[in-house]
C-alpha cells in the first residue's frame, strides 16, 4: 500500500447574579464593555450596568450582544469582597460592585457612546494594546512555552489570582508525552514544530513576527534548514487518537480514518482573565493529501482540543467546518487549490467538488504547490478563525496538533497565530474564514 501511495502522488455575559455579599461574580465572564458607576463608599448604592465593547487590546468581539440593565449594590469596607471576585479594595479591586473589574481582568476598549472604565484596575482607561511579544524567536527553538508567545498569548501567570500562561509541553495527538519514541523518531517529532516568520511567498503571520507551525512532516518552508519534502517524509511513529476521534466526515460516508501517524502538537495551560467569556485564534491548514486521497483512509487532521469540554459538546475539539467536518483533507473550507481547467471550472477530488475559490497563489514556495518536485497543486484552507467559550477566572488547556492518518507518507502542516480573548456574552464554538 505504501508503494501504491507513493506512485499515486503526482474554528454582556449578564453581570453575575447580585452584586452583594451573597453574590457569586468571580466565576463568570464579563460583557466586553464597561460598567456605569455612581458614587462609592460605605452605605451608598452604586448602579452597575453592562454594555458592549469594540475589538482591540488583545480582545476579539466574539458572538452575542452586550446587554444593558443595572443592579443595586452596597459596597462594604476595604477588606470586604462584596462582588466575590476574589479581590478586596485593599487588594486592588477598584470597583467592588462589579465582578468584571479587578486586577485579574483585562482592559476592554470602550465602544463609541459607552462610558469608559478601568476594567483591570491599573489606573489607566483604554490603554493601548501591548506590542507583539514574539520577536527574536529561533525557528527551531525547543521551548514549548514559546508556542504561546508565537500565537500572541504573551502574559505568564504569576499565581492562582493572575491570568496568563501556566505551562506548556510538546505532545502527541492524543496528549501523551513523546518520550517513548526512539531517538530518530523523537528527532522527527521535534522537526514537526517550528516558529516561522512566513509560510511561502504569500502567507504572512497574522500578528507580530512569528507564528506557531505544527506538522506531520517538517514545520519548515522549502527555503528553511531542515526542510523535508511534503510528499515523501515518513517519521515512522504512531499515537492514539485524540478524545472523540476517529471522527468521520459527514461529507465522506463510508470512509474510515486510519491510525494517527507522525503527530506533533503542543498543550498550553492558561489561567483565564476574570472577565473573559471566550477566546479565538487563527489557523491555516495545508495538506498534501488533496486531491489524491480525499474521502479515504488517509485523512490527515488538525485538532484543537479544549479542556474543559465546551457545553453541549461530546468532546473538546473546537475546530470544524459549518457542515460538522473536522479540519482535515475533507473539510468544506479547503479553498486554496487548483487543477487543470480551474478557473473557471471547479476541481473534483474523491467524488467531491472543490471550487478552489482562492486560487493557488498561497501554495507557492510552501512545498504544497505546483512548484514542488511533482508539479501538482495540493490544498489549504487559507486563514480561518476558531472561537470557543471559556469561564473567566478558571484554568483551561488548549492542545494544538497535526497528524497523518493511515500512514505517514504525505504530510500536512498547520499555521497558528493571533490568539485573542473575547469578553462578550454568547460565545459559541465555531470556525469561519477570517474577515477581510
C-alpha positions in Angstrom: 0.0 0.0 0.0 2.8 2.4 0.8 4.3 1.8 -2.6 0.9 2.3 -4.2 0.6 5.7 -2.4 4.0 6.8 -3.4 3.2 6.1 -7.0 -0.2 7.7 -6.9 1.1 11.1 -5.9 1.6 13.2 -8.9 -12.9 27.4 14.4 -23.0 41.0 28.3 -22.4 37.6 29.9 -25.0 39.1 32.1 -23.4 40.7 35.1 -23.4 38.0 37.8 -26.4 37.3 39.9 -26.4 40.1 42.5 -23.5 42.3 43.5 -24.0 41.7 47.2 -22.4 39.7 49.9 -24.4 36.8 48.7 -23.5 37.1 45.0 -21.0 35.0 43.1 -19.5 37.0 40.3 -16.0 35.6 40.5 -16.7 32.6 38.4 -18.5 34.2 35.5 -17.3 36.1 32.4 -18.0 39.7 31.5 -19.6 41.8 28.8 -17.0 43.2 26.5 -17.6 46.7 27.7 -17.7 49.0 30.7 -20.0 49.3 33.7 -21.6 52.5 34.6 -20.7 53.7 38.1 -22.3 56.0 40.6 -20.9 57.0 43.9 -18.8 54.8 46.2 -18.2 54.5 49.9 -19.9 52.8 52.8 -23.7 53.0 52.9 -24.1 54.3 49.4 -25.5 52.4 46.4 -23.9 52.0 43.0 -25.9 51.2 39.9 -23.9 48.9 37.7 -24.7 48.3 34.0 -23.1 46.3 31.3 -22.5 47.1 27.7 -20.6 46.0 24.6 -17.1 46.9 23.6 -15.0 47.1 20.5 -12.2 44.9 19.3 -8.6 45.8 20.3 -6.2 45.4 23.2 -5.9 41.7 22.6 -9.7 41.2 22.5 -11.9 39.8 19.9 -15.6 40.7 19.7 -16.9 37.2 19.6 -20.6 36.3 19.4 -23.7 37.7 21.0 -24.7 41.2 22.0 -24.0 43.0 25.2 -27.0 43.5 27.5 -27.8 46.6 29.4 -29.5 46.9 32.8 -28.5 47.8 36.3 -28.2 46.2 39.7 -28.0 47.8 43.1 -25.0 47.2 45.4 -24.0 48.4 48.8 -20.2 48.5 48.9 -18.5 47.1 52.0 -15.3 48.0 53.8 -11.7 48.0 52.4 -11.3 44.3 53.3 -14.7 43.1 52.1 -15.1 41.3 48.8 -18.7 42.3 48.1 -18.8 41.1 44.4 -16.9 37.9 45.3 -14.4 38.3 42.5 -11.5 37.3 44.8 -10.3 40.8 45.4 -11.0 43.4 48.1 -10.4 47.1 47.7 -7.2 46.7 49.7 -6.1 44.0 47.3 -6.6 46.4 44.3 -10.3 46.0 43.4 -11.2 49.4 42.0 -15.0 48.6 41.9 -16.2 46.1 44.5 -19.7 46.2 43.0 -18.6 44.8 39.6 -17.0 41.3 39.5 -15.7 42.1 36.0 -13.4 44.9 37.2 -10.4 43.8 39.3 -6.7 43.2 38.9 -7.3 39.8 37.2 -9.4 41.3 34.4 -8.2 42.7 31.0 -8.9 46.2 29.8 -11.7 46.3 27.2 -11.7 49.2 24.7 -14.8 51.3 25.0 -17.3 51.5 22.2 -18.5 54.8 20.9 -21.2 56.2 23.1 -20.3 54.0 26.1 -18.8 55.2 29.4 -15.1 54.2 29.7 -13.9 52.3 32.7 -10.8 50.8 34.1 -11.5 47.1 34.0 -8.1 45.9 35.1 -7.8 48.5 37.9 -4.4 49.8 36.9 -5.4 53.5 36.9 -5.5 53.6 33.1 -8.5 53.6 30.8 -8.4 52.1 27.3 -4.6 51.8 27.4 -3.1 50.8 24.0 -2.7 47.2 23.0 0.6 45.7 24.2 3.1 45.3 21.4 3.8 41.8 20.0 6.0 39.6 22.2 7.3 37.2 19.6 10.4 38.9 18.3 13.7 37.1 18.0 12.4 33.5 18.3 14.5 31.0 16.5 12.7 28.8 14.0 13.8 25.6 15.8 13.7 26.7 19.4 12.8 23.7 21.7 11.0 25.7 24.5 7.3 24.8 24.3 6.4 28.0 26.2 7.3 29.9 23.1 4.3 28.2 21.4 2.1 30.5 23.5 4.4 33.5 22.7 4.3 32.8 19.0 0.5 32.8 18.9 0.5 36.1 20.8 -0.5 34.7 24.2 2.1 36.7 25.9 1.4 37.0 29.6 2.7 34.4 32.1 0.6 33.8 35.2 2.3 34.6 38.5 -0.1 32.6 40.6 -3.8 31.5 41.1 -5.1 35.0 41.1 -3.3 36.1 38.0 -4.3 35.3 34.5 -1.8 34.1 31.9 0.1 31.1 30.7 0.8 28.5 33.4 2.7 25.8 31.4 3.2 24.2 28.0 4.5 20.9 26.8 5.1 19.1 23.5 2.6 16.3 23.0 1.4 13.7 20.5 -2.1 13.9 19.1 -3.7 12.1 22.0 -2.0 14.4 24.5 0.6 11.9 25.6 4.3 12.7 26.1 6.6 11.7 23.1 9.4 10.4 25.4 8.6 6.8 24.4 9.8 7.5 20.8 13.2 6.3 19.6 15.9 8.9 19.2 15.4 9.0 15.5 11.6 9.3 15.9 12.0 12.0 18.5 14.2 14.0 16.2 11.4 13.7 13.6 8.8 14.7 16.2 10.7 17.9 17.1 11.2 18.7 13.4 7.4 18.9 13.3 7.1 22.1 15.3 8.6 25.5 14.5 8.3 29.2 14.8 8.1 30.8 11.3 8.0 34.4 10.1 6.0 33.5 7.0 5.0 30.4 5.0 5.9 30.6 1.4 5.8 33.7 -0.8 2.3 34.8 0.0 1.2 33.7 3.5 2.2 36.1 6.3 1.9 36.0 10.1 -1.4 37.4 11.4 0.3 39.4 14.1 3.8 40.1 15.3 6.9 38.4 13.8 6.3 34.7 14.4 3.6 32.0 14.2 3.4 28.5 15.6 3.6 25.7 13.0 2.8 22.1 13.8 3.3 19.5 11.1 3.1 15.7 10.5 6.2 16.4 8.4 8.7 19.2 8.9 7.4 22.5 10.1 9.6 24.4 7.7 9.4 26.2 4.3 11.4 24.8 1.4 13.9 27.6 2.0 14.5 26.8 5.7 17.2 24.5 7.1 15.7 21.1 8.0 13.0 21.2 5.3 11.8 17.8 4.1 9.6 17.0 1.1 5.9 17.2 2.0 5.3 14.3 -0.4 7.5 11.5 1.0 8.7 12.2 4.6 7.6 9.4 6.9 8.8 9.9 10.5 7.9 6.3 11.5 5.8 6.6 14.7 2.2 6.3 15.7 0.0 7.5 18.5 -3.5 7.1 19.9 -6.5 9.2 18.6 -7.5 12.4 20.4 -10.5 12.1 22.6 -13.6 11.8 20.4 -11.7 10.6 17.4 -11.6 9.0 14.9 -14.3 11.3 13.8 -15.5 10.6 10.3 -16.5 13.4 7.9 -20.2 13.6 7.1 -19.2 14.6 3.6 -17.4 11.2 3.1 -19.9 8.4 4.1 -18.3 5.0 4.3 -14.7 6.3 4.6 -12.8 5.1 7.7 -9.9 7.2 9.1 -6.6 5.4 9.8 -4.5 5.5 12.9 -2.6 8.7 13.7 0.9 8.8 12.3 3.7 11.3 12.9 1.7 13.7 15.0 3.2 16.8 16.5 1.4 19.1 19.0 1.6 21.3 22.0 -0.6 21.6 25.0 -0.8 25.0 26.7 -2.3 25.5 30.1 -3.7 29.0 30.8 -5.5 30.8 33.6 -8.3 32.9 32.0 -8.9 36.6 32.8 -11.8 37.1 35.2 -13.8 39.0 32.6 -13.1 36.6 29.7 -16.1 34.7 28.1 -14.1 33.1 25.3 -11.1 33.3 23.0 -10.2 33.0 19.3 -7.2 32.1 17.3 -6.4 32.0 13.5 -5.1 28.9 11.7 -4.3 27.8 8.2 -4.3 24.1 7.3 -2.2 22.7 4.4 -2.4 19.1 3.2 -0.6 17.1 0.5 -3.4 14.5 0.7 -5.5 16.8 -1.5 -6.5 15.9 -4.2 -5.4 12.3 -4.4 -6.8 11.0 -1.1 -10.0 12.9 -0.4 -12.6 10.7 1.3 -10.1 8.0 2.1 -8.3 6.3 5.0 -5.5 8.8 4.6 -7.4 11.7 6.1 -4.9 14.0 7.8 -6.1 16.2 10.7 -5.6 19.4 12.6 -7.2 19.3 16.0 -7.7 22.0 18.7 -8.7 20.2 21.9 -10.1 22.4 24.7 -10.3 21.2 28.3 -12.8 21.7 29.9 -15.0 20.5 27.1 -17.4 23.3 26.0 -21.0 22.9 26.9 -23.2 20.8 24.6 -20.1 19.1 23.0 -19.2 15.4 23.5 -15.5 16.1 23.1 -13.1 19.0 23.3 -12.4 19.5 19.6 -13.3 23.2 18.7 -12.2 23.5 15.1 -14.6 22.2 12.4 -16.5 23.5 9.4 -20.1 24.5 9.1 -21.1 21.0 8.0 -19.5 19.4 11.1 -16.5 18.1 9.3 -13.3 18.1 11.3 -10.4 20.1 9.9 -9.0 17.5 7.6 -8.5 16.7 3.9 -12.3 16.5 3.5 -13.3 19.8 5.2 -15.5 22.2 3.2 -13.3 25.2 4.0 -10.5 24.0 1.8 -10.5 26.7 -0.9 -6.8 27.2 -1.8 -6.2 24.7 -4.5 -6.1 24.2 -8.3 -6.4 21.8 -11.1 -6.4 21.7 -14.9 -9.4 23.8 -16.1 -9.7 25.8 -12.8 -10.6 28.5 -13.0 -13.3 28.8 -14.2 -14.2 25.2 -13.6 -14.2 23.7 -10.1 -12.0 20.8 -9.2 -13.1 17.2 -8.5 -11.4 15.1 -5.8 -12.7 12.0 -4.1 -16.1 12.5 -5.7 -16.4 15.9 -4.1 -16.5 19.4 -5.8 -13.9 21.9 -4.7 -14.4 25.4 -6.1 -10.8 26.5 -5.2 -12.2 30.0 -5.0 -9.0 31.4 -3.5 -6.8 30.0 -6.3 -3.4 28.5 -5.7 -1.2 31.6 -5.0 -0.9 30.8 -1.3 0.7 27.5 -2.1 3.7 28.9 -3.8 7.0 28.2 -2.1 5.3 26.2 0.7 6.0 22.7 -0.5 2.3 22.2 -1.3 2.1 24.0 -4.7 2.7 23.3 -8.3 6.3 24.4 -7.8 7.0 21.2 -5.8 9.0 18.4 -7.3 5.9 16.7 -8.6 4.4 19.8 -10.3 0.9 19.5 -8.8 -1.2 21.8 -6.6 -2.3 20.4 -3.3 -4.6 22.3 -0.9 -5.1 24.6 2.1 -7.9 26.5 3.8 -6.3 29.9 3.9 -6.6 31.7 7.3 -9.6 30.6 9.4 -10.7 31.7 12.8 -11.9 29.4 15.6 -13.6 30.7 18.7 -14.8 29.0 21.8 -16.3 29.9 25.2 -14.4 29.8 28.5 -15.3 30.6 32.1 -13.5 33.6 33.5 -11.1 33.1 36.4 -10.5 29.4 35.7 -7.9 27.2 34.2 -8.1 25.8 30.7 -5.9 23.6 28.5 -5.6 24.0 24.7 -3.9 21.3 22.6 -3.0 22.1 19.0 -1.8 19.2 16.9 -1.5 18.0 13.3 -1.2 14.3 12.2 -1.3 11.9 9.3 -3.8 9.1 9.1 -3.3 5.6 7.9 0.4 6.2 7.2 3.0 8.9 7.4 3.9 9.4 3.8 2.0 12.5 2.7 2.3 15.4 5.1 0.0 18.1 6.5 1.0 21.4 8.2 -0.9 23.9 10.2 -0.1 27.6 11.0 -1.5 29.1 14.2 -1.4 32.8 15.2 -3.3 35.8 16.6 -4.8 34.4 19.9 -7.3 36.9 21.4 -9.5 36.9 24.4 -13.3 37.5 24.0 -15.3 39.5 26.6 -18.8 39.4 25.1 -21.6 37.1 26.1 -23.0 34.4 23.9 -19.7 32.9 22.6 -20.2 29.7 20.8 -17.8 27.2 19.3 -17.2 27.8 15.6 -14.7 28.2 12.8 -15.1 30.6 9.9 -12.9 32.4 7.3 -11.0 35.3 8.7 -12.9 38.5 7.7 -11.0 40.7 5.2 
